[in-house]
């Protein structure tokens, strides 16, 4: 009887233990935790998407802002003022025949004859390459920025215009030999008829708008290269033309062509003197060279009515014309 009761108790205890074991097994399942981790991962991904979108929007906004910024407009007047106001003492000239010979002893110096091809073929200084003045701005790759460059022509007028425009572009290594071909042959120096092939130096990288403006002036130079004779100037003045004296104030005060307005070359942009645009204007100096430097600048500044007087005050005075003082 006691044995039977004991067995019943034992069976009951075993059944209870099995129930407890089953409950314990159910609570050890890791699925809820896995579901929680999955939800967390999804939450993180959902939080990252707005950040990426925001970054993309900011980048697009920056690109749009950059595209909308207008390019800085080139200031031609300021460039011309910087050029003329800083012209060196001596106005960038080399000097006489002996000075040119000495200058040409400098290694790698480039000598440029800016006369027409026919003039060059008839005779030129030995070693000179030919770039006609009208084609200068179209052949900048033939003109180095890191070697001495000397330009010359027949008598100095085209050399002066070439020097002035090249320096305006950015060539601070250029100078002009004003005696020119006439001075060289008068000194009975040796000449050459051999064509010199130019070396290529690459694009100098100057301001495109400035190059275009300079080429617009040089390439359209008329026959005579905007020059006037003494008789032409006399006739122009008689018809109401204006005269502009580019010399220094002390030179002007010592004597000038009557009714000429004084505009010193280095201050031609900043001056208060009035230069008319509605009638012919003749630019002159002492012997013509400074007038040749100024003339291209006047045209670029909007004075297509300007011409030059290569003989200048020296020729006027020598002809016995009236001088104002």
Secondary structure, DSSP 8 states (H G I E B T S, - for coil): -HHHHHHHHHHHHHHHHHHHHHHHHHHT--HHHHHHHHHHHHHHHHHHHHHHHHHHHHHHHHHHHHHHS------HHHHHHHHHHT--GGGGB--SHHHHHHHTTSTT-EEEE-S-HHHHHH-B-TT-EE--GGGGGG-GGGS-SSS-EEEE-SSSHHHHHHHHHHHHHT-TTEEE-TTHHHHHHHTT---B---------------HHHHHHHHHHHTT--TTTTB--HHHHHHHHHTT-EEEE-S-HHHHHH-EETT-EE--GGGTTT------SSS-EEEE-SSSHHHHHHHHHHHHTT-TTEEE-TTHHHHHHHTT--EE-
